């Protein structure tokens, strides 16, 4: 029982890291999308 809990810890840590990485990538894509929208449609970029 104890061994299975210990083996599960790194996997949970990886899930948290993957989720954080996904959030950062989504934020970056959103910023890039805002920049393209500003270029294409002349809209002011979102405030940082």
C-alpha positions, 0 to 999 in steps of 0.5 A: 500500500505504502509503495503504491502511494510513493510510486503515485507521487511523481506521476501526480507531480508530472500532471501538475507540471503538464497542466502548468505548462499547458496554461503557459502555452495557452496564454502564449497562444492567446497573446500571439492571437491578439497580436495577429488580430491587431495586425489584421484588423487594426484592433488595439492589442490587449493590455498586458 
